[in-house]
């Protein structure tokens, strides 16, 4: 049974969003949020993190500094994170203290642990590359027999851009790697001959509504994303299958917020899921320039409650003024359509949906 919270939480215009992480992804999220009238607080170990130049306030602390993380929560209406290599216990502490965190600690716990992630994907009937959990040296022999070579031995935590993994071609080599890592838990993953690496950016709100962007084709150089091609050079059928896979993952994991699903496309058009990233992903950078509503705008939109944010062809710009007064310029919105008549109709409907602004104006008199 899917656990979907049908009560959508409220974040008023001018509300405060907290971000765990102040790197380039946090900065992009903050820029979009500021445009929409939200205030930004973030926590990062670096005093000169990229988000510093666009946020309202920052907290310099490590991600496992629970008091500092709780301080961030106390200053914000909603907390999110820009990448998954943070302390899940900090997110749990925020939730236990009553703060809203999206995506949840359960999503983070699953997606930041390579074994849990793959076991979850397989449990809902979606395929991954063959793998085997490595807890002891005996597991190495079992993996060699059941999964085979060539393979990758990966750490279960902290790996990205090719970090935390070693290519292995023999059991002896695997044993050496295992011993050199002090017998820590690993995952043995079969190396797949794929034709393309695909990814899809999605946003899911608190009542289960999902918005997806076109499937992208990603090209990596030295395990780091180098080029993203949109739309991916695949068939319509493959793109549709990839989209449905991402939606299924989001629904069963109950993800709320921005996320990305990375996949391998095989020669026979079969799709294998590689990783789930529960945050803004590099393959969505193109949306900033190519889309009316970017990945980061969509990520911020699910926080809000106004109906205006439901239409992807309407973009709201709020000026951050704290007090509304009669005839005071508080913001504007832009409508895109194929014809002027339709655009004007949407604009008029949008204006009616902004009745909350009139109410706020009356209250401020």
C-alpha positions in Angstrom: 0.0 0.0 0.0 1.3 3.4 -0.9 1.6 5.9 2.0 0.5 9.2 0.5 -0.1 12.3 2.7 -3.3 13.8 1.2 -3.0 17.0 3.3 -0.9 19.6 1.5 1.1 21.8 3.8 1.0 25.6 3.4 3.9 27.9 2.8 2.9 31.6 2.6 4.5 34.0 0.2 7.6 35.4 1.9 8.0 32.1 3.7 11.4 30.7 4.6 13.0 27.7 2.9 16.0 26.0 4.5 18.6 24.2 2.4 21.1 21.6 3.7 24.0 22.3 1.4 25.1 25.6 -0.2 26.8 24.4 -3.4 25.9 25.3 -6.9 22.6 23.2 -6.8 21.5 25.0 -3.6 22.4 28.3 -5.2 20.2 27.5 -8.3 17.4 26.5 -6.0 17.8 29.7 -4.0 17.8 31.9 -7.0 14.5 30.4 -8.2 13.0 30.7 -4.7 14.0 34.3 -4.3 12.3 35.1 -7.7 9.1 33.6 -6.3 9.2 35.6 -3.1 10.6 33.1 -0.7 13.5 33.8 1.8 16.4 31.4 1.9 18.5 30.1 4.8 21.1 27.4 4.3 23.7 25.3 6.2 27.1 24.4 4.8 30.5 23.5 6.2 32.1 26.2 4.0 31.9 29.8 4.9 32.1 30.9 1.2 29.7 28.4 -0.3 28.2 29.5 -3.6 24.8 30.0 -2.0 26.2 32.7 0.2 25.7 35.4 -2.4 22.0 34.8 -2.9 20.7 33.6 0.5 19.3 35.7 3.3 21.2 33.9 6.0 23.7 31.0 6.4 24.8 28.7 9.1 28.4 27.4 8.8 28.4 23.9 10.3 28.9 20.3 9.4 25.9 18.2 8.3 26.2 16.0 11.3 26.0 19.0 13.7 22.6 18.2 15.0 22.2 21.5 17.1 23.1 23.6 14.1 20.8 21.6 11.8 17.9 22.1 14.3 18.8 25.8 14.4 18.3 25.9 10.7 14.9 24.1 11.1 13.8 26.6 13.7 14.3 29.5 11.4 12.5 28.0 8.4 9.0 26.9 7.4 10.3 24.0 5.2 13.7 22.3 4.9 15.2 20.5 1.9 18.7 19.4 0.8 20.8 19.9 -2.3 22.5 16.5 -2.4 22.2 13.2 -0.7 25.6 12.9 1.0 24.4 14.4 4.3 23.7 12.8 7.7 20.4 11.1 7.6 20.3 11.3 11.4 20.2 15.1 11.1 17.1 14.8 8.9 15.5 12.4 11.3 16.2 14.9 14.1 14.5 17.7 12.2 11.4 15.5 11.6 11.3 14.4 15.2 11.4 18.0 16.3 8.3 18.7 14.2 10.0 20.4 11.2 8.8 19.8 7.6 11.6 18.2 5.5 11.3 17.2 1.9 12.3 14.7 0.7 11.8 12.7 3.9 14.4 10.9 5.9 13.1 7.6 4.6 13.8 8.7 1.0 17.3 9.8 2.0 18.0 6.7 3.9 17.1 4.5 0.9 18.7 6.5 -1.9 22.0 7.3 -0.1 22.7 3.5 0.5 23.4 1.7 -2.7 22.2 -1.7 -1.4 19.0 -0.4 0.0 18.4 1.6 -3.1 18.8 -1.3 -5.5 16.8 -3.7 -3.3 13.9 -1.1 -3.2 13.9 -0.7 -7.0 13.9 -4.5 -7.5 11.1 -4.9 -4.9 8.7 -2.9 -7.1 9.4 -4.9 -10.2 12.0 -2.6 -11.9 15.3 -4.0 -13.1 18.8 -2.9 -12.2 22.2 -4.2 -13.1 22.9 -7.6 -11.4 24.3 -7.0 -7.9 25.3 -8.7 -4.7 25.7 -7.2 -1.2 29.2 -7.8 0.3 29.3 -8.1 4.1 31.9 -10.7 4.6 34.7 -12.4 2.5 32.4 -15.3 1.9 30.1 -13.0 0.0 32.9 -12.2 -2.4 32.9 -15.8 -3.6 29.2 -15.9 -3.9 29.1 -12.7 -5.9 31.9 -13.9 -8.2 29.8 -17.0 -8.9 26.3 -15.4 -9.2 27.1 -12.0 -10.7 30.5 -12.5 -12.3 33.0 -10.3 -14.0 33.8 -7.6 -15.0 32.2 -5.8 -12.1 32.5 -2.8 -9.9 33.0 -3.0 -6.1 31.4 0.1 -4.7 31.1 1.5 -1.2 27.5 1.8 -0.1 27.8 5.4 1.1 29.3 8.5 -0.4 30.1 7.6 -3.9 29.5 10.0 -6.8 31.3 11.0 -10.0 33.1 7.6 -10.0 34.3 8.0 -6.4 34.2 5.0 -4.0 34.3 2.3 -6.7 36.9 -0.1 -8.2 36.7 -2.2 -11.3 37.5 -5.8 -10.6 38.2 -8.7 -13.1 39.1 -11.5 -10.6 38.2 -12.8 -7.2 41.8 -12.3 -6.0 41.5 -8.6 -6.9 38.1 -8.3 -5.2 39.5 -9.8 -2.0 42.4 -7.4 -2.0 40.0 -4.4 -2.4 37.8 -5.8 0.4 40.7 -6.2 2.8 42.2 -2.7 1.9 38.8 -1.2 2.9 38.9 -2.9 6.3 36.1 -5.3 5.4 33.5 -2.5 5.2 30.1 -3.2 3.5 30.3 -3.0 -0.3 28.1 -3.8 -3.2 29.3 -5.9 -6.2 27.7 -4.7 -9.4 28.0 -6.2 -12.8 29.4 -3.8 -15.5 26.7 -3.4 -18.1 27.2 -2.8 -21.8 24.7 -0.1 -22.4 24.0 2.0 -25.5 23.0 5.2 -23.7 22.7 6.7 -20.2 19.3 8.3 -19.7 17.9 10.5 -16.9 14.6 12.1 -16.1 13.9 15.0 -13.8 10.6 14.9 -11.9 8.8 16.9 -9.3 6.2 15.3 -7.0 4.0 17.3 -4.6 2.5 16.4 -1.2 -0.7 15.0 -2.7 1.1 12.7 -5.2 0.9 14.8 -8.4 4.0 14.3 -10.6 5.4 16.6 -13.2 8.1 15.2 -15.5 10.6 16.8 -17.9 11.8 15.3 -21.2 14.1 12.3 -20.9 17.7 13.4 -21.3 20.7 11.6 -22.7 23.8 12.0 -20.6 27.4 11.6 -21.7 30.0 11.2 -19.0 33.8 11.8 -19.2 35.9 10.2 -16.5 32.7 9.4 -14.6 31.6 13.0 -14.5 28.6 14.4 -16.4 30.0 16.2 -19.4 27.1 16.7 -21.9 23.3 16.4 -21.6 21.2 16.1 -24.8 17.5 16.9 -24.7 15.4 15.2 -25.7 17.3 11.9 -25.6 18.0 10.3 -29.0 15.6 7.4 -28.3 12.3 6.2 -29.5 9.0 7.6 -28.2 8.4 4.1 -26.7 11.7 4.2 -24.7 11.0 7.7 -23.5 7.5 6.7 -22.3 8.9 3.7 -20.5 11.5 5.7 -18.7 9.0 8.2 -17.6 6.7 5.6 -16.2 9.6 4.0 -14.3 10.4 7.3 -12.7 6.7 7.8 -11.7 6.5 4.3 -10.2 9.6 4.9 -8.1 8.3 8.2 -6.9 4.9 6.8 -5.9 6.3 3.8 -4.1 9.0 5.7 -2.3 6.6 8.6 -1.6 9.1 11.2 -2.8 8.1 14.8 -2.3 10.2 17.4 -4.1 12.6 17.4 -7.0 14.3 14.1 -7.9 16.1 12.4 -10.8 16.2 8.8 -11.9 19.3 7.7 -13.8 19.1 4.7 -16.2 21.0 2.5 -18.6 19.5 1.8 -22.0 20.5 -1.6 -23.4 20.8 -2.5 -27.1 17.4 -4.3 -27.0 15.8 -1.1 -25.6 15.5 -2.6 -22.1 15.9 -0.1 -19.3 17.8 -0.6 -16.1 17.7 1.8 -13.2 21.2 2.9 -12.1 20.6 5.5 -9.3 17.9 7.7 -7.7 19.0 11.3 -6.8 16.4 12.8 -4.4 17.4 16.5 -5.2 18.1 18.8 -8.1 20.4 17.0 -10.6 23.0 18.2 -13.0 21.1 16.8 -16.0 18.4 19.3 -15.3 20.5 22.4 -15.7 19.1 22.9 -19.2 15.7 23.7 -17.7 16.9 27.0 -16.4 17.3 28.4 -20.0 15.1 26.1 -22.0 11.9 25.9 -20.0 9.2 28.3 -18.8 9.4 26.7 -15.4 12.8 25.3 -14.5 13.7 22.3 -12.4 14.4 24.7 -9.5 11.2 26.7 -10.0 9.2 23.5 -10.0 11.1 22.4 -6.9 10.0 25.6 -5.1 6.5 25.5 -6.6 5.5 22.4 -4.7 6.0 24.3 -1.4 3.4 26.8 -2.2 -0.4 26.6 -2.0 -1.7 29.2 -4.5 -3.5 27.8 -7.5 -1.4 30.0 -9.8 1.5 27.7 -9.3 -0.4 24.7 -10.7 -0.2 26.0 -14.3 3.2 25.2 -15.9 2.6 28.0 -18.5 2.2 30.7 -15.8 5.3 32.1 -14.0 4.8 34.2 -10.9 7.4 36.8 -9.9 7.1 38.3 -6.4 9.2 41.3 -5.3 9.8 40.3 -1.7 8.0 43.3 -0.2 6.9 42.4 3.3 3.8 44.6 3.4 1.0 44.8 0.8 -0.7 48.2 0.3 -3.4 49.4 -2.2 -1.9 50.0 -5.7 1.5 48.9 -4.5 3.5 46.8 -7.0 3.9 43.5 -5.3 4.8 41.3 -8.3 3.8 40.2 -11.7 3.1 37.0 -13.6 3.8 35.9 -17.2 1.6 33.7 -19.3 2.7 31.7 -22.3 0.3 30.3 -25.0 0.2 29.6 -28.7 -2.3 32.4 -29.3 -3.2 35.7 -27.8 -6.8 34.9 -27.0 -5.9 31.9 -24.9 -3.1 33.8 -23.2 -5.5 36.6 -22.2 -8.0 34.1 -20.9 -5.4 32.4 -18.7 -4.2 35.7 -17.5 -7.7 36.7 -16.4 -8.2 33.4 -14.6 -4.8 33.8 -13.0 -5.7 37.3 -11.8 -8.9 35.9 -10.1 -6.8 33.3 -8.4 -4.7 36.0 -6.8 -7.6 37.0 -4.5 -5.3 36.0 -1.6 -3.3 39.1 -2.3 -6.3 41.4 -2.1 -7.2 39.8 1.2 -3.7 40.4 2.5 -3.9 44.0 1.4 -7.2 44.5 3.3 -5.6 42.9 6.4 -2.7 45.3 6.3 -4.8 48.5 6.3 
